[in-house]
Amino acid sequence: MFKDPTFWTGVALLIFFAILFKFGVHKLIVSGLDARGERVANQLAEAERLRNEAAALLKSYEEKRKAAEKEAADLVEAAKAEAKRVEAEAKTKLDEFVKRRTAQAELKIAQAEQQAAADVRKAAAELAVKAASGILGAAKGDDAFAEGLKQVKSQLN
């Protein structure tokens, strides 16, 4: 048994562990593992804090986006209402303009009709005077009167 190399390897391993234990290497290993575990826990806590901050920031941006969408919809509605108002106002102004222009045209037509009637009356009166003077000056009798009347009728038509 004492000549077996496995036995002596086992004894050497036990002595090595005893030396390590004597110098407190196990405490160093445990404290290193504890420090690493603490660092991992701190990193996890930091990651959780950052995730919560990101979630809060996302929520805030979502609220801002919704507010911006509502404001844009309100602006579109206001623009549509303004466009309808401007359209109604333009239609009213156009109708008034057309009525005014129609009234002016009708007035001009009436004045032109009156002027034409006055011109016809004046021409008829001048023609009648001319015919009467021709009849009286010629003293030709009934034939001259009839001839003058024919001239008046032909010139009036």
ZALUMNU-697645 format. One record per atom (N, C-alpha, C): residue number from 1; x, y, z; atom name; residue in three letters. Coordinates in steps of 0.02 Angstrom, whole numbers, plus 32768, in hexadecimal, padded with zeros to 4 digits. Example, Ala and Ser with C-alpha at 12.3 -4.5 7.8 and 13.67 -1.06 7.14 Angstrom:
! ZALUMNU-697645
- n/px/py/pz/atom/res
- 1/8294/7EE4/8186/N/ALA
- 1/8267/7F1F/8186/CA/ALA
- 1/8294/7F5B/8186/C/ALA
- 2/8282/7F90/8162/N/SER
- 2/82AC/7FCB/8165/CA/SER
- 2/8285/8002/818A/C/SER
This chain:
! ZALUMNU-697645
- n/px/py/pz/atom/res
- 1/8028/7FC7/8000/N/MET
- 1/8000/8000/8000/CA/MET
- 1/802C/803F/8000/C/MET
- 2/8064/803E/8028/N/PHE
- 2/808E/8079/8028/CA/PHE
- 2/80BA/807E/7FEB/C/PHE
- 3/80BB/804B/7FC3/N/LYS
- 3/80E3/804D/7F87/CA/LYS
- 3/80B9/8061/7F4A/C/LYS
- 4/807B/8066/7F52/N/ASP
- 4/804E/8076/7F1B/CA/ASP
- 4/8053/80C2/7F0C/C/ASP
- 5/8060/80D6/7ECE/N/PRO
- 5/8067/811D/7EBF/CA/PRO
- 5/8025/8143/7EC7/C/PRO
- 6/7FEE/8122/7EC0/N/THR
- 6/7FAD/8144/7EC8/CA/THR
- 6/7FA5/815B/7F0F/C/THR
- 7/7FBC/8132/7F3E/N/PHE
- 7/7FB6/8143/7F85/CA/PHE
- 7/7FDE/8183/7F93/C/PHE
- 8/801C/8185/7F7B/N/TRP
- 8/8046/81BF/7F88/CA/TRP
- 8/802C/81FE/7F63/C/TRP
- 9/800D/81F4/7F2B/N/THR
- 9/7FEF/822C/7F07/CA/THR
- 9/7FB5/8248/7F2F/C/THR
- 10/7F8E/821C/7F4E/N/GLY
- 10/7F56/8232/7F78/CA/GLY
- 10/7F6F/8257/7FB5/C/GLY
- 11/7FA7/823C/7FD5/N/VAL
- 11/7FC2/825D/8010/CA/VAL
- 11/7FDD/82A2/7FFC/C/VAL
- 12/7FFE/82A7/7FC4/N/ALA
- 12/801A/82E7/7FAD/CA/ALA
- 12/7FE1/831A/7FA1/C/ALA
- 13/7FAB/8300/7F86/N/LEU
- 13/7F71/832C/7F79/CA/LEU
- 13/7F53/8345/7FBA/C/LEU
- 14/7F4E/831A/7FED/N/LEU
- 14/7F33/832E/802E/CA/LEU
- 14/7F62/8360/8050/C/LEU
- 15/7FA3/8358/804A/N/ILE
- 15/7FD2/8387/8067/CA/ILE
- 15/7FCC/83CA/8043/C/ILE
- 16/7FC5/83C8/8001/N/PHE
- 16/7FBE/8407/7FDA/CA/PHE
- 16/7F7F/842D/7FF0/C/PHE
- 17/7F47/8409/7FF9/N/PHE
- 17/7F09/842A/8010/CA/PHE
- 17/7F11/8445/8056/C/PHE
- 18/7F35/8421/8081/N/ALA
- 18/7F40/8438/80C6/CA/ALA
- 18/7F69/8479/80C6/C/ALA
- 19/7F9B/847D/809B/N/ILE
- 19/7FC4/84BA/8097/CA/ILE
- 19/7F99/84F4/807F/C/ILE
- 20/7F70/84E6/804B/N/LEU
- 20/7F44/851B/8031/CA/LEU
- 20/7F14/8533/8068/C/LEU
- 21/7EF9/8504/808E/N/PHE
- 21/7ECA/8515/80C4/CA/PHE
- 21/7EEE/853D/80FA/C/PHE
- 22/7F2C/852A/810A/N/LYS
- 22/7F53/854B/813E/CA/LYS
- 22/7F5E/8595/812C/C/LYS
- 23/7F6D/85A3/80ED/N/PHE
- 23/7F7A/85E8/80D8/CA/PHE
- 23/7F3A/860F/80C7/C/PHE
- 24/7F02/85F2/80CD/N/GLY
- 24/7EC1/8615/80C3/CA/GLY
- 24/7EAF/861F/807A/C/GLY
- 25/7EC7/85F4/8050/N/VAL
- 25/7EB7/85FB/8009/CA/VAL
- 25/7E6C/85F1/7FFE/C/VAL
- 26/7E4D/85C7/8026/N/HIS
- 26/7E05/85BB/801D/CA/HIS
- 26/7DDE/85FC/802A/C/HIS
- 27/7DF7/8625/805A/N/LYS
- 27/7DD5/8664/8068/CA/LYS
- 27/7DDC/8694/802C/C/LYS
- 28/7E17/8693/800C/N/LEU
- 28/7E21/86BC/7FD0/CA/LEU
- 28/7DF2/86A6/7F98/C/LEU
- 29/7DED/8666/7F8E/N/ILE
- 29/7DC2/864B/7F59/CA/ILE
- 29/7D79/865D/7F67/C/ILE
- 30/7D64/8654/7FA6/N/VAL
- 30/7D1F/8663/7FB8/CA/VAL
- 30/7D11/86AE/7FB2/C/VAL
- 31/7D41/86D7/7FC9/N/SER
- 31/7D36/8720/7FC3/CA/SER
- 31/7D37/8736/7F7A/C/SER
- 32/7D60/8717/7F50/N/GLY
- 32/7D60/8727/7F08/CA/GLY
- 32/7D1E/8713/7EE8/C/GLY
- 33/7D05/86D9/7EFA/N/LEU
- 33/7CC4/86C3/7EE0/CA/LEU
- 33/7C8C/86F1/7EF8/C/LEU
- 34/7C90/8704/7F39/N/ASP
- 34/7C5D/8732/7F54/CA/ASP
- 34/7C5F/8776/7F30/C/ASP
- 35/7C9D/878F/7F25/N/ALA
- 35/7CA4/87D0/7F02/CA/ALA
- 35/7C88/87CB/7EBB/C/ALA
- 36/7C97/8793/7E9A/N/ARG
- 36/7C7D/878A/7E56/CA/ARG
- 36/7C31/8785/7E57/C/ARG
- 37/7C16/8761/7E87/N/GLY
- 37/7BCD/875B/7E8E/CA/GLY
- 37/7BAE/87A0/7E9C/C/GLY
- 38/7BD1/87C7/7EC5/N/GLU
- 38/7BB7/880B/7ED4/CA/GLU
- 38/7BB9/8837/7E95/C/GLU
- 39/7BF0/8831/7E6E/N/ARG
- 39/7BF4/8858/7E30/CA/ARG
- 39/7BBC/8843/7DFF/C/ARG
- 40/7BAF/8803/7DFB/N/VAL
- 40/7B7A/87EB/7DCF/CA/VAL
- 40/7B36/8805/7DE8/C/VAL
- 41/7B2C/8804/7E2A/N/ALA
- 41/7AED/881D/7E46/CA/ALA
- 41/7AE6/8868/7E39/C/ALA
- 42/7B1D/888D/7E40/N/ASN
- 42/7B1C/88D5/7E31/CA/ASN
- 42/7B0C/88E1/7DE7/C/ASN
- 43/7B2B/88BA/7DBB/N/GLN
- 43/7B1E/88C1/7D74/CA/GLN
- 43/7AD4/88B1/7D64/C/GLN
- 44/7ABA/887E/7D85/N/LEU
- 44/7A73/886E/7D7B/CA/LEU
- 44/7A46/88A6/7D93/C/LEU
- 45/7A57/88C3/7DCD/N/ALA
- 45/7A30/88FB/7DE8/CA/ALA
- 45/7A34/8937/7DB9/C/ALA
- 46/7A70/8944/7D9F/N/GLU
- 46/7A79/897C/7D70/CA/GLU
- 46/7A51/8970/7D30/C/GLU
- 47/7A54/8932/7D19/N/ALA
- 47/7A2E/8921/7CDC/CA/ALA
- 47/79E3/8929/7CE9/C/ALA
- 48/79CB/8916/7D23/N/GLU
- 48/7984/891E/7D34/CA/GLU
- 48/7971/8968/7D38/C/GLU
- 49/799E/8990/7D56/N/ARG
- 49/7992/89D8/7D5B/CA/ARG
- 49/798F/89F8/7D15/C/ARG
- 50/79BF/89E5/7CE9/N/LEU
- 50/79BF/89FF/7CA5/CA/LEU
- 50/7981/89E9/7C7E/C/LEU
- 51/796C/89AB/7C8A/N/ARG
- 51/792F/8993/7C68/CA/ARG
- 51/78F3/89BC/7C7F/C/ARG
- 52/78EF/89CA/7CC0/N/ASN
- 52/78B7/89F2/7CDA/CA/ASN
- 52/78B9/8A39/7CBE/C/ASN
- 53/78F5/8A56/7CBA/N/GLU
- 53/78FC/8A99/7C9C/CA/GLU
- 53/78E7/8A98/7C53/C/GLU
- 54/78FB/8A65/7C2E/N/ALA
- 54/78E9/8A60/7BE8/CA/ALA
- 54/789D/8A59/7BE0/C/ALA
- 55/787F/8A31/7C0C/N/ALA
- 55/7836/8A29/7C09/CA/ALA
- 55/7813/8A6B/7C18/C/ALA
- 56/782C/8A91/7C49/N/ALA
- 56/780E/8AD2/7C59/CA/ALA
- 56/7817/8B02/7C1F/C/ALA
- 57/7853/8B02/7C01/N/LEU
- 57/7860/8B2D/7BC8/CA/LEU
- 57/7833/8B1B/7B8D/C/LEU
- 58/782B/8ADA/7B81/N/LEU
- 58/77FF/8AC3/7B4B/CA/LEU
- 58/77B7/8ADA/7B58/C/LEU
- 59/77A1/8AD3/7B96/N/LYS
- 59/775D/8AE8/7BA7/CA/LYS
- 59/7755/8B34/7B9C/C/LYS
- 60/7788/8B5A/7BB0/N/SER
- 60/7785/8BA3/7BA7/CA/SER
- 60/7783/8BB5/7B5C/C/SER
- 61/77AB/8B93/7B33/N/TYR
- 61/77AA/8BA1/7AEB/CA/TYR
- 61/7768/8B8B/7ACB/C/TYR
- 62/774B/8B55/7AE3/N/GLU
- 62/770A/8B3F/7ACA/CA/GLU
- 62/76D6/8B74/7AD9/C/GLU
- 63/76D7/8B90/7B16/N/GLU
- 63/76A8/8BC5/7B29/CA/GLU
- 63/76B2/8C03/7AFD/C/GLU
- 64/76F2/8C15/7AF2/N/LYS
- 64/7701/8C4E/7AC7/CA/LYS
- 64/76E9/8C42/7A80/C/LYS
- 65/76F2/8C05/7A67/N/ARG
- 65/76DC/8BF3/7A23/CA/ARG
- 65/7690/8BF8/7A1E/C/ARG
- 66/766D/8BDE/7A51/N/LYS
- 66/7624/8BE2/7A50/CA/LYS
- 66/760D/8C2B/7A52/C/LYS
- 67/762E/8C53/7A7B/N/ALA
- 67/761D/8C9A/7A7F/CA/ALA
- 67/762A/8CBD/7A3C/C/ALA
- 68/7661/8CAC/7A1D/N/ALA
- 68/7671/8CCA/79DC/CA/ALA
- 68/763F/8CB4/79A7/C/ALA
- 69/762A/8C75/79A8/N/GLU
- 69/75F8/8C5D/7978/CA/GLU
- 69/75B6/8C81/7984/C/GLU
- 70/75A3/8C8B/79C3/N/LYS
- 70/7564/8CAD/79D2/CA/LYS
- 70/7568/8CF6/79BA/C/LYS
- 71/75A1/8D16/79C6/N/GLU
- 71/75AA/8D5B/79B1/CA/GLU
- 71/75A7/8D60/7964/C/GLU
- 72/75C6/8D30/7942/N/ALA
- 72/75C4/8D30/78F9/CA/ALA
- 72/757C/8D26/78E0/C/ALA
- 73/7557/8CF9/7901/N/ALA
- 73/7511/8CEF/78ED/CA/ALA
- 73/74E8/8D2E/78F9/C/ALA
- 74/74F5/8D4F/7930/N/ASP
- 74/74D2/8D8E/793F/CA/ASP
- 74/74E3/8DC3/790A/C/ASP
- 75/7522/8DC6/78F7/N/LEU
- 75/7536/8DF7/78C3/CA/LEU
- 75/7515/8DE7/7880/C/LEU
- 76/7510/8DA8/786F/N/VAL
- 76/74EF/8D95/7831/CA/VAL
- 76/74A5/8DA8/7833/C/VAL
- 77/7484/8D9B/786C/N/GLU
- 77/743E/8DAD/7873/CA/GLU
- 77/7435/8DF9/786D/C/GLU
- 78/7462/8E1E/788E/N/ALA
- 78/745D/8E68/788B/CA/ALA
- 78/7468/8E80/7843/C/ALA
- 79/7497/8E61/7820/N/ALA
- 79/74A4/8E75/77DA/CA/ALA
- 79/7468/8E65/77AE/C/ALA
- 80/7448/8E2B/77BA/N/LYS
- 80/740C/8E1A/7793/CA/LYS
- 80/73D4/8E4D/77A0/C/LYS
- 81/73CA/8E5E/77E0/N/ALA
- 81/7396/8E8F/77F1/CA/ALA
- 81/73A5/8ED2/77D1/C/ALA
- 82/73E4/8EE7/77D3/N/GLU
- 82/73F8/8F27/77B6/CA/GLU
- 82/73ED/8F25/776A/C/GLU
- 83/73FD/8EED/774B/N/ALA
- 83/73F4/8EE7/7703/CA/ALA
- 83/73A9/8EEC/76F1/C/ALA
- 84/737E/8ECC/7719/N/LYS
- 84/7336/8ED0/770D/CA/LYS
- 84/731E/8F18/7715/C/LYS
- 85/7337/8F3A/7748/N/ARG
- 85/7322/8F7F/7754/CA/ARG
- 85/7338/8FAC/771A/C/ARG
- 86/7376/8FA3/7704/N/VAL
- 86/7390/8FCB/76CC/CA/VAL
- 86/7369/8FBC/768C/C/VAL
- 87/7359/8F7D/7682/N/GLU
- 87/7332/8F6A/7647/CA/GLU
- 87/72ED/8F8A/7648/C/GLU
- 88/72CC/8F88/7682/N/ALA
- 88/728A/8FA7/7688/CA/ALA
- 88/728E/8FF3/767D/C/ALA
- 89/72C1/9012/7699/N/GLU
- 89/72CB/905A/7691/CA/GLU
- 89/72D7/906B/7648/C/GLU
- 90/7300/9044/7626/N/ALA
- 90/730F/9050/75DF/CA/ALA
- 90/72D0/9047/75B5/C/ALA
- 91/72A8/9015/75C5/N/LYS
- 91/726A/9009/75A0/CA/LYS
- 91/723A/9044/75A9/C/LYS
- 92/7235/905D/75E7/N/THR
- 92/720A/9096/75F4/CA/THR
- 92/7222/90D3/75CD/C/THR
- 93/7262/90E0/75CE/N/LYS
- 93/727E/911A/75A9/CA/LYS
- 93/7272/9112/755E/C/LYS
- 94/727B/90D5/7545/N/LEU
- 94/7270/90C9/74FE/CA/LEU
- 94/7227/90D4/74EB/C/LEU
- 95/71F9/90BB/7515/N/ASP
- 95/71B2/90C6/7508/CA/ASP
- 95/71A1/9111/7508/C/ASP
- 96/71BC/9136/7538/N/GLU
- 96/71B0/917E/753B/CA/GLU
- 96/71CC/91A0/74FC/C/GLU
- 97/7207/918C/74E7/N/PHE
- 97/7226/91A9/74AB/CA/PHE
- 97/71FB/919B/746E/C/PHE
- 98/71E4/915E/7467/N/VAL
- 98/71BA/914C/742D/CA/VAL
- 98/7179/9174/742E/C/VAL
- 99/715B/917B/7468/N/LYS
- 99/711D/91A2/746E/CA/LYS
- 99/712A/91EB/745A/C/LYS
- 100/7160/9207/7472/N/ARG
- 100/7172/924C/7464/CA/ARG
- 100/717E/9256/7419/C/ARG
- 101/71A3/9228/73FB/N/ARG
- 101/71B2/922D/73B3/CA/ARG
- 101/7172/9223/738A/C/ARG
- 102/7146/91F7/73A0/N/THR
- 102/7107/91EC/737D/CA/THR
- 102/70DC/922B/7380/C/THR
- 103/70D9/924A/73BA/N/ALA
- 103/70B1/9287/73C2/CA/ALA
- 103/70CE/92BE/7395/C/ALA
- 104/7110/92C4/7393/N/GLN
- 104/7130/92F6/7368/CA/GLN
- 104/7120/92E9/731F/C/GLN
- 105/7123/92AA/730A/N/ALA
- 105/7115/9299/72C5/CA/ALA
- 105/70CC/92A8/72B4/C/ALA
- 106/709F/9297/72E2/N/GLU
- 106/7058/92A5/72D6/CA/GLU
- 106/704B/92F0/72D1/C/GLU
- 107/706D/9317/72FB/N/LEU
- 107/7066/9360/72F8/CA/LEU
- 107/707F/937B/72B6/C/LEU
- 108/70B8/9362/729F/N/LYS
- 108/70D3/9379/725F/CA/LYS
- 108/70A4/9366/7225/C/LYS
- 109/7087/932A/7229/N/ILE
- 109/7058/9315/71F5/CA/ILE
- 109/701B/9342/71F5/C/ILE
- 110/7000/9351/7230/N/ALA
- 110/6FC5/937D/7234/CA/ALA
- 110/6FD6/93C2/7219/C/ALA
- 111/7011/93DC/722A/N/GLN
- 111/7025/941E/7211/CA/GLN
- 111/702C/941C/71C5/C/GLN
- 112/7049/93E6/71AB/N/ALA
- 112/7051/93DF/7162/CA/ALA
- 112/700D/93DB/7140/C/ALA
- 113/6FDE/93B7/715E/N/GLU
- 113/6F9A/93B3/7142/CA/GLU
- 113/6F79/93F8/7141/C/GLU
- 114/6F80/941D/7178/N/GLN
- 114/6F63/9460/717B/CA/GLN
- 114/6F83/948E/7147/C/GLN
- 115/6FC5/9489/7141/N/GLN
- 115/6FE8/94B3/7110/CA/GLN
- 115/6FD2/94A1/70C9/C/GLN
- 116/6FCA/9460/70BB/N/ALA
- 116/6FB5/944A/7079/CA/ALA
- 116/6F6E/9463/706A/C/ALA
- 117/6F42/945E/709C/N/ALA
- 117/6EFD/9475/7092/CA/ALA
- 117/6EFD/94C0/7085/C/ALA
- 118/6F27/94E5/70AC/N/ALA
- 118/6F2A/952E/70A2/CA/ALA
- 118/6F45/953E/705D/C/ALA
- 119/6F79/9518/7046/N/ASP
- 119/6F95/9523/7003/CA/ASP
- 119/6F61/9515/6FCD/C/ASP
- 120/6F39/94E1/6FD6/N/VAL
- 120/6F05/94D0/6FA5/CA/VAL
- 120/6ED1/9507/6FA3/C/VAL
- 121/6EBC/951E/6FDE/N/ARG
- 121/6E8A/9555/6FE0/CA/ARG
- 121/6EA5/9593/6FBE/C/ARG
- 122/6EE4/95A3/6FCD/N/LYS
- 122/6F02/95DF/6FAF/CA/LYS
- 122/6F05/95D9/6F63/C/LYS
- 123/6F1C/959D/6F4D/N/ALA
- 123/6F20/9592/6F04/CA/ALA
- 123/6EDB/9595/6EE4/C/ALA
- 124/6EA8/9579/6F06/N/ALA
- 124/6E64/957A/6EEB/CA/ALA
- 124/6E4A/95C1/6EE8/C/ALA
- 125/6E59/95E8/6F1C/N/ALA
- 125/6E42/962E/6F1D/CA/ALA
- 125/6E64/9656/6EE6/C/ALA
- 126/6EA5/964C/6EDD/N/GLU
- 126/6EC9/9670/6EA9/CA/GLU
- 126/6EAE/965D/6E64/C/GLU
- 127/6EA1/961C/6E5C/N/LEU
- 127/6E87/9604/6E1D/CA/LEU
- 127/6E41/9620/6E0F/C/LEU
- 128/6E19/9622/6E44/N/ALA
- 128/6DD5/963D/6E3C/CA/ALA
- 128/6DD7/9687/6E29/C/ALA
- 129/6E05/96AC/6E4A/N/VAL
- 129/6E0C/96F3/6E3B/CA/VAL
- 129/6E23/96FC/6DF3/C/VAL
- 130/6E53/96D3/6DDF/N/LYS
- 130/6E6E/96D7/6D9C/CA/LYS
- 130/6E37/96C8/6D69/C/LYS
- 131/6E12/9693/6D77/N/ALA
- 131/6DDC/967F/6D49/CA/ALA
- 131/6DA7/96B4/6D46/C/ALA
- 132/6D95/96D1/6D80/N/ALA
- 132/6D62/9705/6D81/CA/ALA
- 132/6D79/9742/6D5B/C/ALA
- 133/6DB8/9754/6D65/N/SER
- 133/6DD1/978E/6D41/CA/SER
- 133/6DD4/9781/6CF6/C/SER
- 134/6DE3/9744/6CE5/N/GLY
- 134/6DE5/9731/6C9E/CA/GLY
- 134/6D9F/9734/6C81/C/GLY
- 135/6D6F/971F/6CA7/N/ILE
- 135/6D2A/971E/6C8E/CA/ILE
- 135/6D10/9766/6C88/C/ILE
- 136/6D1C/978D/6CBB/N/LEU
- 136/6D04/97D2/6CBB/CA/LEU
- 136/6D29/97FC/6C87/C/LEU
- 137/6D68/97F0/6C80/N/GLY
- 137/6D90/9817/6C51/CA/GLY
- 137/6D80/9804/6C09/C/GLY
- 138/6D72/97C9/6BFC/N/ALA
- 138/6D65/97B3/6BB8/CA/ALA
- 138/6D1F/97C4/6BA2/C/ALA
- 139/6CF2/97C6/6BCF/N/ALA
- 139/6CAC/97D5/6BC2/CA/ALA
- 139/6C92/97AD/6B88/C/ALA
- 140/6C9D/976F/6B89/N/LYS
- 140/6C88/9743/6B53/CA/LYS
- 140/6C46/9722/6B63/C/LYS
- 141/6C2D/972A/6B9A/N/GLY
- 141/6BEC/970F/6BAB/CA/GLY
- 141/6BF1/96CC/6BCF/C/GLY
- 142/6BBD/96A4/6BC3/N/ASP
- 142/6BB8/9664/6BE6/CA/ASP
- 142/6BEE/9633/6BD2/C/ASP
- 143/6C03/9635/6B94/N/ASP
- 143/6C37/9607/6B7D/CA/ASP
- 143/6C78/9614/6BA2/C/ASP
- 144/6C89/9653/6BAC/N/ALA
- 144/6CC6/9664/6BCF/CA/ALA
- 144/6CC2/964D/6C18/C/ALA
- 145/6C86/9655/6C35/N/PHE
- 145/6C7E/963E/6C7B/CA/PHE
- 145/6C87/95F3/6C7F/C/PHE
- 146/6C6A/95CF/6C52/N/ALA
- 146/6C6F/9586/6C51/CA/ALA
- 146/6CB7/9571/6C45/C/ALA
- 147/6CDB/9594/6C19/N/GLU
- 147/6D21/9586/6C0B/CA/GLU
- 147/6D4A/9592/6C49/C/GLU
- 148/6D3F/95CA/6C6C/N/GLY
- 148/6D63/95DA/6CA9/CA/GLY
- 148/6D56/95A6/6CE0/C/GLY
- 149/6D19/9590/6CE5/N/LEU
- 149/6D07/955D/6D16/CA/LEU
- 149/6D2B/951C/6D06/C/LEU
- 150/6D32/950A/6CC7/N/LYS
- 150/6D56/94CE/6CB4/CA/LYS
- 150/6D9F/94D3/6CC8/C/LYS
- 151/6DBC/950F/6CBC/N/GLN
- 151/6E01/9519/6CCF/CA/GLN
- 151/6E0B/9511/6D1B/C/GLN
- 152/6DDE/952E/6D41/N/VAL
- 152/6DE3/9528/6D8A/CA/VAL
- 152/6DDF/94E0/6D9F/C/VAL
- 153/6DAF/94BB/6D83/N/LYS
- 153/6DA7/9474/6D95/CA/LYS
- 153/6DE5/944C/6D82/C/LYS
- 154/6DFF/9458/6D47/N/SER
- 154/6E39/9430/6D31/CA/SER
- 154/6E77/943F/6D5A/C/SER
- 155/6E7F/947E/6D6E/N/GLN
- 155/6EBA/948F/6D96/CA/GLN
- 155/6EB3/9478/6DDF/C/GLN
- 156/6E75/9472/6DF7/N/LEU
- 156/6E6B/9459/6E3B/CA/LEU
- 156/6E78/940F/6E3F/C/LEU
- 157/6E6C/93EB/6E0A/N/ASN
- 157/6E76/93A3/6E0B/CA/ASN
- 157/6EBD/9397/6DF9/C/ASN
